Each structure stands twice: as C-alpha cells, then as structure tokens.
Amino acid sequence: MLHSAAPLRSGALAGALGAVVLWGLAPVATRALVSQLAPLPLLVLRMGLAALVLLPWAMPVFRQLSRRQAARLVAAGLLGMVGYTLPVTAGLQWLPASTAGLLLASEPIWVMLIGWIFLSERLAARAWLGSAVALAGVAVLAGPDALTGAAGLRELAGAGLVLAGTLAFAAYTIVLRPLSGACGALPATAASTVVGAVPFLALAGTVSLPQLAQLPASAWGQLAFLALGSSVAGMVMWNRAVAAAGSARVSLLLYLEPVISVTGAAVLLGEGVTVAMIAAGLLILLGVAVASSGLAGRRVSGTG
C-alpha cells in the first residue's frame, strides 16, 4: 500500500507541475498572440474551444443545480471567464508578459481581502503583514517609471487591466467555492467555463475569417495552447493533483508560476528582466507566502 501511494503522489505532483507550467506560460502566449489577433476575436476562439472540450464535465453539474446554485454559477462564470480573461488579454497588449505574470501572482492576496470585506472572514496578523508586503511589490512593479512618457502610461493602463482581471478571478474563486464543494472542483470549473463562454458567442461577429486565414502557424499554435493547454489541460491536471495529493502539498508549486512567466517571456519573447522587476517579484512572492501560511488547508486555484 505504501509503494502504491508514493507513485500516486509523485504522479499528482508531476501533473500539478505541468499545470503550473501551462499557466505560467499563458501570459507569454497571450502577449505574442495579441500582436496578431485582437483581444475579442482571440477570446471568442479561445473560450469557445475550451468550453466545447469541457462540456462533458459540465453536463452533470447542469442537471443537478438548484435555482440558487444556477445563479451562483452564472456569477462565477461571468467573473472568471469575462471579468478575468477580457481585461488580462486587453492589458497584455501594452504590458510585458513577465510583468503580467508577476501581477497575477498576487491573486491569493485579493482572495483573502475580498473574503475579509464581503464574507467577514477573519485574518491573522501575518495575513495582513503578508498582504502589505505583496502590495508593496505590486507598487514597485507598477512604479513611478510607469508614469513617465506615453509608453509608460500604456504600461500603467495594462497593469491596471491585469490587476482588475486578478481581482475578478479572486472573486470568482470565492463565488465558485461552494459549488466546488457540492459538485467537485473539476465539474464546477468546467461548468463555470462553459457558462462564462456564452457571452462571447454574442461577439462571434468580431471574428474575421479572412484575417484568420492569414494567421501564421505559430499564432494557431499559441491559440491552441491557450484554449486546450492552459484552459483545459491545466485545469484538469491541477484538479486531479489536488484530489490525489491534497491542496496543501500541491499549492506550493504555484510559487513557480511567476518564475515560469518571467523566464518564458525572456526566452521566448526576448523581454528584459530588471533589478526592480526581480525585487518586486520577490516582494509579491514573499508576501503571498507569509499571508497564506495560515491558510494551507484551503483549496488553492490557479489562473490560466
């Protein structure tokens, strides 16, 4: 029994690591793709394809929902798929992928703060200390240099959009939590993805077939990576890993996500890494680690 449990945990951790790699590279692929395809048609294609693949996991949830649960699912879908993906994709038009990856790493802080504001959840002193440190890192990342020049203002707007998306995803995590407990994390995630993809159907007219025909093979690869890799495979591998090894163990791997984003942006996009960026990233990760240290038993979700 002991021999079978160890490979199971090892396989789960490998799956969780694979999910973190996919999520860490998502800002890199998005940054590369938005230079060739506008955010709206990109999201129509990405979310439509992801919802189609996740539909089999979502159907059991749709059959058992009460009216109140259905309203919660709609809210979660709108927050996670529209409120998160739309501003983040738009923001990556003006923001380096490495910076976006570091900003997205602050999500656990927003989850805790939203829970404190709207759910009256109590926060320990170390949660407040960690939140302050992480937010200081966000301030360093957005920094005074972003206010100088037109390019700086565009980057500041991009950072604001990415942070807005991160806030929306934090709210999504809280709203979806009861459904994850009732239906299972993977079915609830799949159902929220399908529901959240529906509004994008109204924007299908933004997709230009002649423009799609002119996209290079690399762009199609990036789109497939975002839809099938980040949004589908990442979620499936992560939820299976959490079920097999527990959220406390696998959630530690999430600290690698911004590292992967920065490394991927430097290697694949040629983005520079500054001392200020490294310092900001370390502050964000340190703050998240301190703030989350008392919440290790909670289920942790990642962004993709």
Salt bridges, closest charged atoms under 4 A:
GLU121 OE2 - ARG177 NH1 3.52
GLU121 OE1 - ARG298 NH1 3.67
